[in-house]
Amino acid sequence: MDQDDQFWIERSYENCSGCRRCEISCSLYHEGKIWPEASRIRIFMLVPGIEIPHLCFQCEDYPCVEACPEGALSVIVETGAVKVDVETCTACGLCITACPGNVPHLHPDGSSIVICDLCDGEPQCVKACLEGKWNALTLLPREKGISHKMLAATPKELTRKVANYMLGEKTTKEVLE
């Protein structure tokens, strides 16, 4: 697989049921137990009924990787995902600040940063979502010329956009302000 074969996870926020099977499957894969707090994908519900799956957007310039003073973050060429070297990571948090979506987060044990690594090419969150027939997460080829960084946003920003779409702008502003 070369860079032309990279993929990313598309989100259809309006389809997310908030079941959190994605968090469970991710933590089982990476941690060997159900530990949603350690999941590389997190579901945020800042407005009742609006569930936001939040994970790495795989920005084309990877500001999180560039911000790491220890060189603990790198890009997996085959998938385009970010890899965290937990032995090198000091959990300083500079990658969190550099990320336009504030996606990386501190592992619950405080030892390192957690970022989606696309499960070595077979994202468990997508598999769980598709098995449940919600289709909120879909694996797609990474298209050249599309800025994934432009899609990156914080859970609050994404909630506002989805609520505007699903409920209407007036309701959203009243709820989020």
C-alpha positions in Angstrom: 0.0 0.0 0.0 1.4 3.4 -0.8 0.2 7.0 -0.1 -2.3 6.7 -2.9 -4.0 3.9 -1.0 -4.5 5.9 2.3 -7.9 6.2 3.7 -9.8 8.1 6.4 -13.0 7.8 8.4 -15.9 9.9 7.1 -18.4 11.0 9.7 -22.2 11.3 9.1 -23.0 13.0 12.4 -26.7 12.9 11.8 -26.6 9.1 11.8 -24.9 8.7 15.1 -27.2 7.1 17.7 -24.8 7.6 20.6 -24.6 3.8 21.2 -20.8 4.1 21.9 -20.1 0.7 20.3 -17.3 2.5 18.5 -15.6 3.6 21.8 -16.0 0.0 23.2 -14.6 -1.7 20.1 -11.7 0.8 20.0 -10.8 0.3 23.6 -11.1 -3.5 23.3 -8.7 -3.4 20.4 -6.1 -1.1 21.9 -6.5 -1.7 25.6 -7.8 -5.3 25.8 -10.8 -4.2 27.8 -13.8 -2.0 27.7 -12.4 1.4 28.7 -14.1 4.1 26.7 -12.0 6.8 28.3 -8.9 5.3 26.6 -10.7 5.0 23.3 -9.2 6.8 20.3 -12.7 7.8 19.3 -14.9 9.7 21.7 -18.6 10.5 21.5 -19.7 13.9 22.8 -23.3 14.8 23.5 -23.3 18.5 24.3 -26.9 19.0 23.2 -29.4 16.3 23.9 -30.0 14.1 20.9 -26.9 15.3 19.0 -24.1 12.8 19.3 -20.7 13.7 17.9 -18.2 11.0 17.0 -14.8 12.7 17.4 -11.5 11.3 16.1 -8.5 12.3 14.1 -9.3 14.2 10.9 -5.8 13.3 9.4 -5.0 16.9 8.4 -2.8 17.0 5.3 -0.1 18.9 7.2 -0.4 17.0 10.5 0.0 20.0 12.9 0.0 17.6 15.9 3.0 15.8 14.5 4.8 19.1 13.9 4.1 20.3 17.4 5.5 17.4 19.2 8.9 18.5 20.7 9.9 14.9 21.4 9.2 13.4 18.0 6.8 11.0 19.6 4.2 11.4 16.8 4.7 10.2 13.3 2.5 9.5 10.2 2.0 5.9 9.2 2.6 6.1 5.4 0.4 3.1 4.5 -2.7 4.5 6.2 -2.1 8.2 6.8 -2.9 7.8 10.5 -0.9 9.3 13.3 1.2 6.9 15.5 2.1 7.7 19.0 5.4 6.3 20.4 4.2 5.9 24.0 7.8 5.4 25.2 8.9 8.8 23.8 5.6 10.8 24.5 5.8 13.0 27.6 2.1 13.9 27.5 3.0 17.6 27.3 -0.2 18.3 25.4 1.3 20.5 22.7 -0.3 18.3 20.0 -3.7 18.9 21.5 -3.3 22.6 21.2 -1.9 22.4 17.7 -4.8 20.2 16.5 -7.6 22.3 14.9 -10.2 19.9 16.4 -8.5 19.3 19.7 -8.7 15.6 19.0 -5.6 14.1 20.8 -6.3 13.5 24.4 -4.4 12.3 27.5 -4.6 8.6 28.1 -6.5 8.0 31.4 -3.4 6.6 33.0 -1.7 9.9 32.2 1.3 8.3 30.5 0.8 9.5 26.9 -1.4 11.1 24.3 -4.1 9.1 22.5 -4.8 9.6 18.8 -6.6 7.4 16.2 -4.2 5.1 14.5 -6.8 3.5 12.2 -6.3 0.2 14.0 -3.5 -0.9 11.7 -5.7 -0.5 8.6 -8.9 -2.0 9.9 -10.7 0.6 12.1 -12.7 -1.2 14.7 -15.0 1.8 15.2 -16.1 1.7 11.6 -16.7 -2.1 11.8 -18.9 -1.7 14.9 -20.9 1.2 13.4 -21.5 -0.7 10.2 -22.5 -3.9 12.0 -25.1 -1.8 13.9 -26.3 -0.4 10.6 -26.0 3.3 11.8 -23.5 4.2 9.1 -22.3 7.2 11.1 -18.7 6.1 10.3 -17.5 5.0 6.9 -14.1 4.1 5.6 -13.2 6.0 2.4 -10.1 6.4 0.2 -8.3 9.5 1.0 -8.8 11.8 -2.0 -6.1 14.1 -3.2 -7.1 17.8 -3.2 -9.6 17.5 -0.3 -8.6 19.3 2.8 -9.4 17.2 5.8 -8.0 20.0 8.0 -10.9 22.1 6.8 -13.3 19.5 8.2 -11.5 19.6 11.6 -13.5 21.2 14.4 -13.9 20.9 18.2 -16.9 18.9 19.6 -18.6 22.2 20.4 -18.2 23.6 16.9 -19.4 20.3 15.4 -22.4 20.1 17.7 -23.3 23.6 16.7 -23.1 22.8 13.0 -25.0 19.5 13.3 -27.7 21.1 15.5 -28.1 23.9 13.0 -28.6 21.3 10.3 -30.9 19.0 12.3 -32.9 21.5 14.5 -32.6 24.9 12.9 -30.4 27.8 13.7 -32.6 29.6 16.1 -33.0 26.5 18.4 -29.3 25.8 18.3 -28.2 29.4 19.3 -30.7 29.3 22.2 -29.3 26.0 23.4 -25.6 26.7 22.9 -25.4 30.3 24.1 
